[in-house]
Amino acid sequence: RTTAVVARSQPGHSTPALQVKGDRGLLADVGQTELGHRVRARRAELGLSQMALADRIGLHFTFVSSVERGERNLSLGSLVRLADGLEVNPAVLVDGLRPELDANSES
């Protein structure tokens, strides 16, 4: 299997989002579900609501909610802001994440 990290520009964002492209096309974003679990767990450790975390990082609470549900494709800039709000190094949030294959794709 061939894979490559692809930086995709998003309108209104200065930092591209990172996605993994495989030989069968674009795979689901790298570990979004697991990243969301890590964000939620760390937020709970800090005793923060989604609203409080959003206020810390200057983004809307729906952004935090969608990250925690694994629905958000984060730009590098957003990942750094989120990690800062959670008082962790961004590496803590992404260490060991693997691509999530589309449920309809072959293994």
C-alpha positions in Angstrom: 0.0 0.0 0.0 1.3 3.4 -0.9 0.5 6.3 1.4 1.5 10.0 1.5 0.8 12.9 3.7 -1.0 15.6 1.8 -1.4 19.2 2.9 -4.7 20.7 1.8 -5.5 24.4 2.0 -8.7 25.3 3.5 -10.5 28.6 2.7 -9.9 31.1 5.5 -7.1 29.1 7.1 -3.5 30.0 6.7 -2.3 26.6 7.8 -3.1 23.5 5.6 -4.8 20.5 7.0 -2.9 17.2 6.9 -4.6 14.2 5.4 -3.3 10.8 4.4 -3.7 9.7 0.8 -3.4 6.1 -0.1 -3.3 4.1 -3.3 -7.1 3.6 -3.0 -7.8 7.4 -2.7 -8.1 9.7 0.2 -8.3 7.8 3.5 -10.3 9.0 6.5 -8.3 11.7 8.3 -5.5 10.5 10.5 -6.9 9.2 13.8 -9.7 11.7 14.2 -11.7 9.5 16.5 -8.7 8.8 18.8 -7.6 12.4 18.7 -11.1 13.4 19.8 -11.0 10.9 22.7 -7.7 12.4 23.8 -9.0 16.0 23.7 -12.1 15.1 25.7 -10.1 13.2 28.3 -7.6 16.0 28.8 -10.3 18.6 28.9 -12.0 16.5 31.6 -8.8 16.2 33.5 -8.5 20.0 33.6 -12.2 20.4 34.6 -13.0 22.5 31.6 -16.3 22.7 29.7 -16.2 22.8 25.9 -17.1 26.4 26.2 -14.3 27.2 28.6 -11.8 25.4 26.3 -13.1 27.2 23.3 -12.7 30.6 25.1 -9.1 29.7 25.9 -8.2 29.0 22.3 -10.4 31.7 20.7 -12.6 29.4 18.8 -16.3 28.5 18.9 -17.5 25.7 21.3 -18.9 23.8 18.3 -15.3 23.5 17.0 -14.3 21.7 20.3 -17.4 19.6 20.1 -16.8 18.5 16.5 -13.1 17.7 17.3 -14.2 15.5 20.3 -16.7 13.7 18.1 -13.9 13.0 15.5 -15.7 15.1 12.8 -13.1 17.8 12.4 -10.1 17.8 10.1 -7.7 20.0 12.0 -5.2 22.3 10.5 -1.8 22.3 12.1 -2.5 25.7 13.5 -5.7 24.6 15.1 -4.0 21.5 16.6 -1.3 23.8 18.2 -4.0 26.2 19.6 -6.0 23.2 20.9 -2.9 21.7 22.6 -2.0 25.1 24.1 -5.5 25.4 25.6 -5.2 21.9 27.0 -1.7 22.7 28.4 0.0 19.9 26.6 2.6 19.5 23.8 0.8 18.9 20.5 2.8 15.7 20.2 0.9 14.3 23.2 -2.3 14.6 21.2 -1.1 13.0 18.0 1.5 10.4 19.1 0.8 7.0 17.6 -2.2 8.0 15.6 -2.9 5.9 12.5 -5.1 6.5 9.5 -8.7 5.4 9.9 -9.8 3.5 6.8 -13.2 4.1 5.4 -15.5 1.3 6.6 -16.1 0.4 2.9 -12.5 0.0 1.9 -10.5 -3.2 1.9 -7.9 -3.8 4.6 
